[in-house]
Amino acid sequence: MFREQAERLGIAFERLPAVDAATIRNQHGDLTSYEIACFESHRLAWRSLVESGEPWLAVFEDDVWLAPPLAALLAMSDFPANVDLIKLETFAEPVRISPRALSFQGFALHRLQTLHWGSAGYILSRHAAIRLLARTEGFRHPVDMLVFDPEGRVSRQMRIMQVMPALCIQEHLAASIQARPTMLPSLIDHSLIEPVREPGRPGARVKIRRELRRIGTHFVQAPTRLRKALRPSRLLVVPFLES
């Protein structure tokens, strides 16, 4: 799907081999084999950027639906120096972004303030790739949950921008919005795919430790939560630019 669209829009690209879910043997938390393979495929892309020495890389999953103006953005020779990640996608769910936008060559980039699901299309810097590789060794959550959560451990202190409107969307989400059958259903569906193995249930002591840790974290983060509650923000569903 991506190849046909990219060729039609005149976007030059290199196809990287994805990790096959059937080859997954190691467990990562409760992730399914497809989620693990997806994450490992993204890590391969990040590693290729680091090894290439290039300053930026645009990453797309195969089941992505592209907006034609994306070609103009990808034709840029460079991106803002103070930006680590540019999320090109919308997951069609509410997120918070900064009200003020950074104008870049006719595109509006807003600072992402809350988790925005999806990893179907984004641009990252070489610095961000180095940091993500170091911080996702032994990952236990889906790639989008770690990369596009500006308040999480992995991406905290990274400058993640959301392009407005979004220039790509996962095809099955576009089909849902447009009330049409999907051409390529997502392979990552928790209701249909079983984990590699069923993890044992945590014992009472583990549950108590988790709860104490959660309560402690809540109090430690209280000043941060208050500061974030007072900062200017916009709550919205990032629209997809369909034409």
Phi and psi restraints in degrees (value plus and minus 20) as a CYANA .aco file:
   2 PHE   PHI     -83.6   -43.6
   2 PHE   PSI     -63.5   -23.5
   3 ARG   PHI     -75.8   -35.8
   3 ARG   PSI     -68.4   -28.4
   4 GLU   PHI     -80.8   -40.8
   4 GLU   PSI     -63.4   -23.4
   5 GLN   PHI     -88.0   -48.0
   5 GLN   PSI     -64.5   -24.5
   6 ALA   PHI     -81.6   -41.6
   6 ALA   PSI     -63.1   -23.1
   7 GLU   PHI     -85.0   -45.0
   7 GLU   PSI     -58.4   -18.4
   8 ARG   PHI     -86.1   -46.1
   8 ARG   PSI     -55.5   -15.5
   9 LEU   PHI    -108.5   -68.5
   9 LEU   PSI     -23.2    16.8
  10 GLY   PHI      55.4    95.4
  10 GLY   PSI       9.5    49.5
  11 ILE   PHI    -113.6   -73.6
  11 ILE   PSI      99.0   139.0
  12 ALA   PHI     -95.9   -55.9
  12 ALA   PSI     119.7   159.7
  13 PHE   PHI    -173.0  -133.0
  13 PHE   PSI     142.3   182.3
  14 GLU   PHI    -143.6  -103.6
  14 GLU   PSI     106.9   146.9
  15 ARG   PHI    -108.1   -68.1
  15 ARG   PSI      99.6   139.6
  16 LEU   PHI    -114.4   -74.4
  16 LEU   PSI     118.3   158.3
  17 PRO   PHI     -85.0   -45.0
  17 PRO   PSI     110.5   150.5
  18 ALA   PHI    -104.5   -64.5
  18 ALA   PSI     135.6   175.6
  19 VAL   PHI     -95.1   -55.1
  19 VAL   PSI     111.1   151.1
  20 ASP   PHI    -100.7   -60.7
  20 ASP   PSI     105.9   145.9
  21 ALA   PHI     -80.1   -40.1
  21 ALA   PSI     -47.2    -7.2
  22 ALA   PHI     -89.6   -49.6
  22 ALA   PSI     -36.6     3.4
  23 THR   PHI    -112.9   -72.9
  23 THR   PSI     -24.4    15.6
  24 ILE   PHI     -91.1   -51.1
  24 ILE   PSI     107.0   147.0
  25 ARG   PHI    -141.4  -101.4
  25 ARG   PSI     -47.5    -7.5
  26 ASN   PHI    -111.7   -71.7
  26 ASN   PSI     121.3   161.3
  27 GLN   PHI    -108.7   -68.7
  27 GLN   PSI     121.4   161.4
  28 HIS   PHI    -146.1  -106.1
  28 HIS   PSI      73.7   113.7
  29 GLY   PHI      39.7    79.7
  29 GLY   PSI    -154.8  -114.8
  30 ASP   PHI    -121.1   -81.1
  30 ASP   PSI      -4.0    36.0
  31 LEU   PHI     -87.9   -47.9
  31 LEU   PSI     126.7   166.7
  32 THR   PHI     -96.8   -56.8
  32 THR   PSI     146.5   186.5
  33 SER   PHI     -82.4   -42.4
  33 SER   PSI     -54.0   -14.0
  34 TYR   PHI     -88.7   -48.7
  34 TYR   PSI     -59.6   -19.6
  35 GLU   PHI     -86.6   -46.6
  35 GLU   PSI     -58.9   -18.9
  36 ILE   PHI     -85.5   -45.5
  36 ILE   PSI     -65.1   -25.1
  37 ALA   PHI     -82.5   -42.5
  37 ALA   PSI     -59.1   -19.1
  38 CYS   PHI     -81.9   -41.9
  38 CYS   PSI     -66.8   -26.8
  39 PHE   PHI     -82.6   -42.6
  39 PHE   PSI     -66.0   -26.0
  40 GLU   PHI     -83.6   -43.6
  40 GLU   PSI     -52.8   -12.8
  41 SER   PHI     -86.0   -46.0
  41 SER   PSI     -60.8   -20.8
  42 HIS   PHI     -86.2   -46.2
  42 HIS   PSI     -59.6   -19.6
  43 ARG   PHI     -83.2   -43.2
  43 ARG   PSI     -54.6   -14.6
  44 LEU   PHI     -83.5   -43.5
  44 LEU   PSI     -59.8   -19.8
  45 ALA   PHI     -85.2   -45.2
  45 ALA   PSI     -63.3   -23.3
  46 TRP   PHI     -82.2   -42.2
  46 TRP   PSI     -62.0   -22.0
  47 ARG   PHI     -84.5   -44.5
  47 ARG   PSI     -57.1   -17.1
  48 SER   PHI     -84.1   -44.1
  48 SER   PSI     -55.6   -15.6
  49 LEU   PHI     -85.9   -45.9
  49 LEU   PSI     -66.5   -26.5
  50 VAL   PHI     -80.4   -40.4
  50 VAL   PSI     -64.9   -24.9
  51 GLU   PHI     -91.6   -51.6
  51 GLU   PSI     -45.9    -5.9
  52 SER   PHI     -94.5   -54.5
  52 SER   PSI     -47.4    -7.4
  53 GLY   PHI      62.3   102.3
  53 GLY   PSI     -22.0    18.0
  54 GLU   PHI     -90.5   -50.5
  54 GLU   PSI     133.8   173.8
  55 PRO   PHI    -100.1   -60.1
  55 PRO   PSI     -45.5    -5.5
  56 TRP   PHI    -161.2  -121.2
  56 TRP   PSI     137.3   177.3
  57 LEU   PHI    -167.8  -127.8
  57 LEU   PSI     114.3   154.3
  58 ALA   PHI    -118.0   -78.0
  58 ALA   PSI     110.1   150.1
  59 VAL   PHI    -138.0   -98.0
  59 VAL   PSI     111.5   151.5
  60 PHE   PHI    -154.6  -114.6
  60 PHE   PSI     119.0   159.0
  61 GLU   PHI    -105.2   -65.2
  61 GLU   PSI     140.7   180.7
  62 ASP   PHI     -91.6   -51.6
  62 ASP   PSI     -45.8    -5.8
  63 ASP   PHI    -112.7   -72.7
  63 ASP   PSI      15.4    55.4
  64 VAL   PHI    -121.9   -81.9
  64 VAL   PSI     125.3   165.3
  65 TRP   PHI    -126.5   -86.5
  65 TRP   PSI     103.2   143.2
  66 LEU   PHI    -122.3   -82.3
  66 LEU   PSI     122.3   162.3
  67 ALA   PHI    -111.0   -71.0
  67 ALA   PSI     117.5   157.5
  68 PRO   PHI     -72.0   -32.0
  68 PRO   PSI     -58.1   -18.1
  69 PRO   PHI     -83.1   -43.1
  69 PRO   PSI     -31.2     8.8
  70 LEU   PHI     -78.7   -38.7
  70 LEU   PSI     -54.2   -14.2
  71 ALA   PHI     -79.4   -39.4
  71 ALA   PSI     -59.0   -19.0
  72 ALA   PHI     -86.6   -46.6
  72 ALA   PSI     -58.4   -18.4
  73 LEU   PHI     -87.3   -47.3
  73 LEU   PSI     -62.8   -22.8
  74 LEU   PHI     -91.4   -51.4
  74 LEU   PSI     -36.5     3.5
  75 ALA   PHI     -97.7   -57.7
  75 ALA   PSI     -29.5    10.5
  76 MET   PHI     -84.6   -44.6
  76 MET   PSI     121.4   161.4
  77 SER   PHI    -101.2   -61.2
  77 SER   PSI     -38.9     1.1
  78 ASP   PHI    -176.0  -136.0
  78 ASP   PSI     147.0   187.0
  79 PHE   PHI    -150.1  -110.1
  79 PHE   PSI     146.1   186.1
  80 PRO   PHI     -71.6   -31.6
  80 PRO   PSI     113.2   153.2
  81 ALA   PHI     -86.8   -46.8
  81 ALA   PSI     -46.3    -6.3
  82 ASN   PHI    -112.5   -72.5
  82 ASN   PSI      -4.0    36.0
  83 VAL   PHI    -132.1   -92.1
  83 VAL   PSI     115.9   155.9
  84 ASP   PHI    -117.6   -77.6
  84 ASP   PSI     -63.7   -23.7
  85 LEU   PHI    -156.9  -116.9
  85 LEU   PSI     122.1   162.1
  86 ILE   PHI    -142.0  -102.0
  86 ILE   PSI      93.5   133.5
  87 LYS   PHI    -104.6   -64.6
  87 LYS   PSI     100.3   140.3
  88 LEU   PHI    -113.7   -73.7
  88 LEU   PSI     -31.0     9.0
  89 GLU   PHI    -124.2   -84.2
  89 GLU   PSI     137.0   177.0
  90 THR   PHI    -140.3  -100.3
  90 THR   PSI     123.6   163.6
  91 PHE   PHI    -123.5   -83.5
  91 PHE   PSI     -13.2    26.8
  92 ALA   PHI      41.9    81.9
  92 ALA   PSI      13.0    53.0
  93 GLU   PHI    -151.4  -111.4
  93 GLU   PSI     134.3   174.3
  94 PRO   PHI     -81.7   -41.7
  94 PRO   PSI     116.7   156.7
  95 VAL   PHI    -160.0  -120.0
  95 VAL   PSI     144.6   184.6
  96 ARG   PHI    -127.3   -87.3
  96 ARG   PSI     115.0   155.0
  97 ILE   PHI    -153.1  -113.1
  97 ILE   PSI     143.8   183.8
  98 SER   PHI     -91.2   -51.2
  98 SER   PSI     122.6   162.6
  99 PRO   PHI     -83.7   -43.7
  99 PRO   PSI     -57.9   -17.9
 100 ARG   PHI    -102.7   -62.7
 100 ARG   PSI     120.4   160.4
 101 ALA   PHI    -131.9   -91.9
 101 ALA   PSI     127.6   167.6
 102 LEU   PHI    -110.6   -70.6
 102 LEU   PSI      96.7   136.7
 103 SER   PHI    -102.1   -62.1
 103 SER   PSI     104.6   144.6
 104 PHE   PHI    -155.7  -115.7
 104 PHE   PSI      84.6   124.6
 105 GLN   PHI      31.4    71.4
 105 GLN   PSI      21.4    61.4
 106 GLY   PHI      68.5   108.5
 106 GLY   PSI     -22.0    18.0
 107 PHE   PHI    -128.5   -88.5
 107 PHE   PSI     124.4   164.4
 108 ALA   PHI    -119.3   -79.3
 108 ALA   PSI     102.1   142.1
 109 LEU   PHI    -133.5   -93.5
 109 LEU   PSI      97.6   137.6
 110 HIS   PHI    -127.2   -87.2
 110 HIS   PSI     121.9   161.9
 111 ARG   PHI     -87.0   -47.0
 111 ARG   PSI     105.0   145.0
 112 LEU   PHI     -96.6   -56.6
 112 LEU   PSI     110.5   150.5
 113 GLN   PHI    -130.7   -90.7
 113 GLN   PSI     -40.9    -0.9
 114 THR   PHI    -154.3  -114.3
 114 THR   PSI     148.2   188.2
 115 LEU   PHI     -76.3   -36.3
 115 LEU   PSI     111.6   151.6
 116 HIS   PHI    -146.3  -106.3
 116 HIS   PSI      91.8   131.8
 117 TRP   PHI     -83.6   -43.6
 117 TRP   PSI     141.7   181.7
 118 GLY   PHI      81.9   121.9
 118 GLY   PSI     119.6   159.6
 119 SER   PHI    -156.4  -116.4
 119 SER   PSI      11.3    51.3
 120 ALA   PHI     -99.9   -59.9
 120 ALA   PSI     -39.6     0.4
 121 GLY   PHI    -183.5  -143.5
 121 GLY   PSI     103.4   143.4
 122 TYR   PHI    -182.6  -142.6
 122 TYR   PSI     142.9   182.9
 123 ILE   PHI    -137.8   -97.8
 123 ILE   PSI     114.1   154.1
 124 LEU   PHI    -152.7  -112.7
 124 LEU   PSI     131.6   171.6
 125 SER   PHI    -103.3   -63.3
 125 SER   PSI     143.2   183.2
 126 ARG   PHI     -82.7   -42.7
 126 ARG   PSI     -58.0   -18.0
 127 HIS   PHI     -80.6   -40.6
 127 HIS   PSI     -62.4   -22.4
 128 ALA   PHI     -85.4   -45.4
 128 ALA   PSI     -59.3   -19.3
 129 ALA   PHI     -82.2   -42.2
 129 ALA   PSI     -62.2   -22.2
 130 ILE   PHI     -81.7   -41.7
 130 ILE   PSI     -63.9   -23.9
 131 ARG   PHI     -88.4   -48.4
 131 ARG   PSI     -62.0   -22.0
 132 LEU   PHI     -85.4   -45.4
 132 LEU   PSI     -60.4   -20.4
 133 LEU   PHI     -81.2   -41.2
 133 LEU   PSI     -61.0   -21.0
 134 ALA   PHI     -90.0   -50.0
 134 ALA   PSI     -54.9   -14.9
 135 ARG   PHI    -113.0   -73.0
 135 ARG   PSI     -25.2    14.8
 136 THR   PHI    -134.4   -94.4
 136 THR   PSI      -6.9    33.1
 137 GLU   PHI     -84.8   -44.8
 137 GLU   PSI     105.2   145.2
 138 GLY   PHI      52.7    92.7
 138 GLY   PSI      14.4    54.4
 139 PHE   PHI     -77.9   -37.9
 139 PHE   PSI     131.5   171.5
 140 ARG   PHI    -152.9  -112.9
 140 ARG   PSI     -11.8    28.2
 141 HIS   PHI    -155.2  -115.2
 141 HIS   PSI     141.3   181.3
 142 PRO   PHI     -79.4   -39.4
 142 PRO   PSI     134.0   174.0
 143 VAL   PHI     -79.1   -39.1
 143 VAL   PSI     -62.0   -22.0
 144 ASP   PHI     -89.1   -49.1
 144 ASP   PSI     -53.4   -13.4
 145 MET   PHI     -85.0   -45.0
 145 MET   PSI     -52.8   -12.8
 146 LEU   PHI    -107.2   -67.2
 146 LEU   PSI     -61.4   -21.4
 147 VAL   PHI     -96.9   -56.9
 147 VAL   PSI     -60.2   -20.2
 148 PHE   PHI    -127.4   -87.4
 148 PHE   PSI      14.2    54.2
 149 ASP   PHI    -135.6   -95.6
 149 ASP   PSI      77.1   117.1
 150 PRO   PHI     -85.0   -45.0
 150 PRO   PSI     -31.8     8.2
 151 GLU   PHI    -122.0   -82.0
 151 GLU   PSI     -21.1    18.9
 152 GLY   PHI    -105.3   -65.3
 152 GLY   PSI     151.0   191.0
 153 ARG   PHI     -83.3   -43.3
 153 ARG   PSI     -59.1   -19.1
 154 VAL   PHI     -91.8   -51.8
 154 VAL   PSI     -66.9   -26.9
 155 SER   PHI    -123.9   -83.9
 155 SER   PSI     -15.6    24.4
 156 ARG   PHI     -79.9   -39.9
 156 ARG   PSI     118.6   158.6
 157 GLN   PHI      55.5    95.5
 157 GLN   PSI     -17.6    22.4
 158 MET   PHI    -113.3   -73.3
 158 MET   PSI     126.5   166.5
 159 ARG   PHI    -113.6   -73.6
 159 ARG   PSI      82.1   122.1
 160 ILE   PHI    -125.5   -85.5
 160 ILE   PSI     102.9   142.9
 161 MET   PHI    -128.8   -88.8
 161 MET   PSI     125.7   165.7
 162 GLN   PHI    -130.5   -90.5
 162 GLN   PSI     102.7   142.7
 163 VAL   PHI     -96.2   -56.2
 163 VAL   PSI     117.7   157.7
 164 MET   PHI    -147.1  -107.1
 164 MET   PSI     106.2   146.2
 165 PRO   PHI     -91.1   -51.1
 165 PRO   PSI     147.6   187.6
 166 ALA   PHI     -86.9   -46.9
 166 ALA   PSI     127.2   167.2
 167 LEU   PHI    -125.1   -85.1
 167 LEU   PSI     -18.9    21.1
 168 CYS   PHI    -176.3  -136.3
 168 CYS   PSI     141.5   181.5
 169 ILE   PHI    -175.9  -135.9
 169 ILE   PSI     129.8   169.8
 170 GLN   PHI     -85.7   -45.7
 170 GLN   PSI     117.8   157.8
 171 GLU   PHI     -78.0   -38.0
 171 GLU   PSI     -58.7   -18.7
 172 HIS   PHI     -88.8   -48.8
 172 HIS   PSI     -47.0    -7.0
 173 LEU   PHI     -94.9   -54.9
 173 LEU   PSI     -59.5   -19.5
 174 ALA   PHI     -81.3   -41.3
 174 ALA   PSI     -60.3   -20.3
 175 ALA   PHI     -84.3   -44.3
 175 ALA   PSI     -59.2   -19.2
 176 SER   PHI     -84.8   -44.8
 176 SER   PSI     -64.1   -24.1
 177 ILE   PHI     -83.9   -43.9
 177 ILE   PSI     -59.2   -19.2
 178 GLN   PHI    -108.2   -68.2
 178 GLN   PSI     -16.9    23.1
 179 ALA   PHI      33.6    73.6
 179 ALA   PSI      31.6    71.6
 180 ARG   PHI    -155.3  -115.3
 180 ARG   PSI     142.0   182.0
 181 PRO   PHI     -85.3   -45.3
 181 PRO   PSI     125.0   165.0
 182 THR   PHI     -98.4   -58.4
 182 THR   PSI     125.7   165.7
 183 MET   PHI    -110.9   -70.9
 183 MET   PSI     -41.3    -1.3
 184 LEU   PHI    -169.3  -129.3
 184 LEU   PSI      68.0   108.0
 185 PRO   PHI     -79.8   -39.8
 185 PRO   PSI     128.3   168.3
 186 SER   PHI     -88.7   -48.7
 186 SER   PSI     120.0   160.0
 187 LEU   PHI    -105.3   -65.3
 187 LEU   PSI     -29.9    10.1
 188 ILE   PHI    -122.5   -82.5
 188 ILE   PSI      78.1   118.1
 189 ASP   PHI    -161.3  -121.3
 189 ASP   PSI      89.2   129.2
 190 HIS   PHI     -82.6   -42.6
 190 HIS   PSI     -43.8    -3.8
 191 SER   PHI    -100.0   -60.0
 191 SER   PSI     -34.4     5.6
 192 LEU   PHI    -135.7   -95.7
 192 LEU   PSI     -43.1    -3.1
 193 ILE   PHI    -130.8   -90.8
 193 ILE   PSI     110.5   150.5
 194 GLU   PHI    -106.8   -66.8
 194 GLU   PSI     130.1   170.1
 195 PRO   PHI     -82.9   -42.9
 195 PRO   PSI     145.5   185.5
 196 VAL   PHI     -78.8   -38.8
 196 VAL   PSI     -60.8   -20.8
 197 ARG   PHI    -166.3  -126.3
 197 ARG   PSI     137.9   177.9
 198 GLU   PHI    -106.2   -66.2
 198 GLU   PSI      93.7   133.7
 199 PRO   PHI     -90.1   -50.1
 199 PRO   PSI     129.0   169.0
 200 GLY   PHI     -89.5   -49.5
 200 GLY   PSI     133.4   173.4
 201 ARG   PHI     -92.1   -52.1
 201 ARG   PSI     117.5   157.5
 202 PRO   PHI     -87.3   -47.3
 202 PRO   PSI     124.8   164.8
 203 GLY   PHI     -97.0   -57.0
 203 GLY   PSI     157.8   197.8
 204 ALA   PHI     -81.8   -41.8
 204 ALA   PSI     -61.5   -21.5
 205 ARG   PHI     -84.3   -44.3
 205 ARG   PSI     -60.2   -20.2
 206 VAL   PHI     -82.6   -42.6
 206 VAL   PSI     -63.1   -23.1
 207 LYS   PHI     -82.6   -42.6
 207 LYS   PSI     -61.4   -21.4
 208 ILE   PHI     -84.3   -44.3
 208 ILE   PSI     -64.1   -24.1
 209 ARG   PHI     -81.7   -41.7
 209 ARG   PSI     -61.7   -21.7
 210 ARG   PHI     -81.6   -41.6
 210 ARG   PSI     -62.3   -22.3
 211 GLU   PHI     -87.1   -47.1
 211 GLU   PSI     -61.9   -21.9
 212 LEU   PHI     -83.2   -43.2
 212 LEU   PSI     -60.2   -20.2
 213 ARG   PHI     -84.1   -44.1
 213 ARG   PSI     -60.3   -20.3
 214 ARG   PHI     -84.0   -44.0
 214 ARG   PSI     -64.2   -24.2
 215 ILE   PHI     -84.1   -44.1
 215 ILE   PSI     -63.7   -23.7
 216 GLY   PHI     -81.5   -41.5
 216 GLY   PSI     -63.4   -23.4
 217 THR   PHI     -82.1   -42.1
 217 THR   PSI     -58.7   -18.7
 218 HIS   PHI     -79.9   -39.9
 218 HIS   PSI     -64.5   -24.5
 219 PHE   PHI     -90.7   -50.7
 219 PHE   PSI     -59.5   -19.5
 220 VAL   PHI     -82.9   -42.9
 220 VAL   PSI     -57.5   -17.5
 221 GLN   PHI    -107.7   -67.7
 221 GLN   PSI     -20.3    19.7
 222 ALA   PHI     -75.4   -35.4
 222 ALA   PSI     -68.8   -28.8
 223 PRO   PHI     -80.0   -40.0
 223 PRO   PSI     -58.3   -18.3
 224 THR   PHI     -85.2   -45.2
 224 THR   PSI     -61.7   -21.7
 225 ARG   PHI     -82.4   -42.4
 225 ARG   PSI     -60.3   -20.3
 226 LEU   PHI     -84.7   -44.7
 226 LEU   PSI     -63.6   -23.6
 227 ARG   PHI     -82.5   -42.5
 227 ARG   PSI     -61.2   -21.2
 228 LYS   PHI     -89.8   -49.8
 228 LYS   PSI     -52.1   -12.1
 229 ALA   PHI     -87.1   -47.1
 229 ALA   PSI     -48.0    -8.0
 230 LEU   PHI    -111.5   -71.5
 230 LEU   PSI     -30.4     9.6
 231 ARG   PHI     -96.8   -56.8
 231 ARG   PSI     130.0   170.0
 232 PRO   PHI     -83.4   -43.4
 232 PRO   PSI     116.9   156.9
 233 SER   PHI    -177.7  -137.7
 233 SER   PSI     141.5   181.5
 234 ARG   PHI    -143.4  -103.4
 234 ARG   PSI     110.5   150.5
 235 LEU   PHI    -121.6   -81.6
 235 LEU   PSI     101.2   141.2
 236 LEU   PHI    -181.4  -141.4
 236 LEU   PSI     145.7   185.7
 237 VAL   PHI    -114.6   -74.6
 237 VAL   PSI      99.3   139.3
 238 VAL   PHI     -85.1   -45.1
 238 VAL   PSI     100.2   140.2
 239 PRO   PHI     -95.8   -55.8
 239 PRO   PSI     134.2   174.2
 240 PHE   PHI    -117.7   -77.7
 240 PHE   PSI     110.6   150.6
 241 LEU   PHI    -100.4   -60.4
 241 LEU   PSI      83.5   123.5
 242 GLU   PHI    -101.9   -61.9
 242 GLU   PSI     -35.9     4.1
